[in-house]
Amino acid sequence: MQLLKANQLICTLSLRDRLGFVRDGDLPFFASMVMSSDVCRRYWNRFGDLRAQEAEGNERAEHFTRVLDQAARSHPQAQTTAA
């Protein structure tokens, strides 16, 4: 259930980005906020590759996926877990 809520949050951010409601340069901030949640990072670790495959060929979706992936990888708790 928690992973479904994480998916819903990421999809909402993605939709807002696609509709142009996320200003240029603000996406990394929002991605960082989303990835501050342990559940969202767990979701991304499990399904991030699938989302990247789904984004292939769509420049905006690829950019969104890269930004979220970078936010997930650079989160302090993600780095301590990997060590």
C-alpha positions in Angstrom: 0.0 0.0 0.0 2.8 2.4 0.9 4.5 1.8 -2.5 1.2 2.7 -4.3 1.1 6.0 -2.4 4.7 6.7 -3.4 3.8 5.9 -7.0 0.8 8.3 -6.7 3.0 11.1 -5.4 5.6 10.6 -8.2 2.8 10.4 -10.8 1.3 13.7 -9.5 4.6 15.4 -9.7 5.2 14.0 -13.2 1.8 15.3 -14.3 2.4 18.7 -12.9 5.7 18.8 -14.7 4.2 17.7 -18.0 1.4 20.3 -17.7 4.0 23.0 -17.1 3.1 23.8 -13.5 6.7 23.1 -12.3 8.9 26.0 -13.3 12.2 25.5 -15.0 14.8 24.7 -12.3 12.3 23.8 -9.6 12.1 20.1 -10.5 15.3 19.1 -8.7 13.9 20.8 -5.5 10.6 18.9 -5.8 12.4 15.7 -6.6 14.6 16.1 -3.5 11.5 16.7 -1.4 9.8 13.5 -2.8 13.0 11.5 -2.2 13.2 12.6 1.4 10.6 10.0 2.0 12.0 6.5 2.7 9.0 5.0 1.0 9.5 7.0 -2.2 13.2 5.9 -2.3 12.2 2.3 -1.8 9.7 2.7 -4.6 12.3 4.2 -6.8 14.9 1.5 -6.0 12.3 -1.1 -7.0 10.6 0.5 -10.0 13.0 3.3 -11.2 14.4 1.2 -14.0 10.9 0.4 -15.2 10.0 4.1 -15.2 13.2 4.8 -17.2 12.2 2.2 -19.8 8.7 3.7 -20.0 10.2 7.2 -20.5 12.4 6.2 -23.5 11.8 8.4 -26.5 10.0 11.1 -24.6 12.5 13.9 -23.9 10.5 15.5 -21.1 9.8 12.1 -19.4 13.5 11.1 -19.7 14.5 14.4 -18.1 12.0 13.9 -15.3 13.3 10.4 -14.7 16.9 11.5 -14.6 16.2 14.2 -12.1 14.3 11.9 -9.8 17.0 9.2 -10.1 19.6 11.8 -9.2 17.6 13.0 -6.2 17.2 9.4 -5.0 20.9 8.6 -5.3 22.0 11.8 -3.7 19.8 11.6 -0.7 22.0 11.3 2.5 20.2 8.2 3.7 20.5 6.5 0.3 24.2 7.0 0.4 24.6 5.6 3.9 22.5 2.6 3.0 24.7 1.9 -0.1 27.9 2.1 2.0 
